[in-house]
């Protein structure tokens, strides 16, 4: 999804306290075994607007 929007160098890194964060959401018990909290980093290069508009 991010790459379709013009982002590059996309990285996803799990947060050290991911399980605690998910448990704090108060959603279904055991949700921390299915999803994780993460840092997402990406670069959107110069000229991205023109490339997206051409699609």
C-alpha positions in Angstrom: 0.0 0.0 0.0 2.7 2.5 0.9 4.7 1.7 -2.3 1.6 2.3 -4.4 1.5 5.8 -2.9 5.1 6.5 -4.0 6.9 5.6 -0.8 10.3 3.9 -1.0 12.8 2.3 1.4 9.9 1.1 3.6 10.8 -0.6 6.8 8.6 -2.1 9.6 10.2 -2.7 13.0 8.4 -4.3 15.9 8.3 -2.1 19.0 10.1 -3.7 22.0 7.0 -3.4 24.2 4.6 -4.5 21.5 2.8 -7.0 23.6 2.2 -4.6 26.5 1.0 -1.9 24.0 -1.5 -4.3 22.4 -2.8 -5.5 25.8 -3.3 -1.9 26.8 -5.8 -1.5 23.9 -8.3 -3.6 25.8 -9.4 -5.5 22.7 -9.8 -9.3 22.6 -7.7 -11.4 24.9 -4.6 -12.7 23.1 -4.6 -10.1 20.4 -0.9 -9.5 21.1 -0.3 -13.0 19.6 -1.9 -12.0 16.3 -0.9 -8.4 15.7 2.0 -6.2 16.8 2.8 -2.6 17.3 5.5 -1.3 15.0 7.5 1.7 13.8 7.0 2.3 10.1 9.5 4.3 8.2 9.5 5.3 4.6 10.8 7.9 2.2 8.7 9.8 -0.3 11.1 11.0 -3.1 10.9 14.4 -4.8 8.5 14.4 -7.6 6.1 11.8 -6.1 3.0 13.9 -6.8 3.6 13.8 -10.5 4.1 10.1 -10.6 0.9 9.4 -8.6 -1.1 11.8 -10.7 -0.1 9.9 -13.9 -1.8 6.7 -12.7 
